[in-house]
Amino acid sequence: MNQTLLWRALGRNTLISILLFGALLGLLWLAELLFPVSLLKWHDPAWCVGIPASIIGVAYILTIRDPQNYTGFYAGIVMSALLGVQFLLQQQYDSTFLFFFVFIPFQMMSIYKWSRKKDDGGASFEPKFLDTPRLILSVSMLVFITLGDYLLATYAFQHNGLTDNIAVKLFNGLLISSSFLANYWLIYRKTDSWIYWIVYSAAGIVLFVIINNIFSIVLFLFFLVINGSAGIAWIKMTKPENYGWLRGK
């Protein structure tokens, strides 16, 4: 596809994201007027950084919904940098490290891989599911990273016991592990990446229900719809011969 068209698609998706978030923020502002709730936290620097990060993040997802459009990863790099700053302000240093030193390099690698016509084996570079051995390895990594972050939060950040704040630490770890695998498998155009994005969105909803953050609940519901629609689109684009573990191979 012509590069100009790819960049135009990114610009169009950014405008769509701005309009969507404008409508969302407008609805939340209206809810504050009508009900005794506090949803918009303009006094919080971390929250303010998170708004443009979320807008750019949705543009990123809408753009890479097309597996031929690598320009979305430029938006992904900006999103990751902003989220890294947000988590730094919130003193969530594990997430800060992840966004600056893992996700940004992943997205750079995605630009390199997606901008090529073929993969290293000379085959057409198109969406595929993982094969069964890689699926097992991927799920194992999900569990390993989740538990590793649980231990890190317990002993390095919160300095409490293993049985304290179990749900918060567990779902925060799942948020990190699923986003790690989603970003990693996107490099290789694996349809499974969207399964992890959906897990990420669902884990975020549960986490923010537990800590009673209404704005983030709404935001992650929004992400769930966006990621779910992108995942469905990729599944439809995946050829039957590329179903991998779904075919038992």
URQUIMO-V602140 format. One line per field, one symbol per residue. ss: DSSP state (2 for helix, 1 for strand, 0 for the rest). A space follows every 50 residues. Layout:
ss->???
This chain:
ss->00222222222222222222222222222222220000000000222222 22222222222222000000022222222222222222200022222222 22222222222222000100000100010002222222222222222222 22222220000000022222222222222222222220010222222222 2222222222000222222222222222222222222002220222200
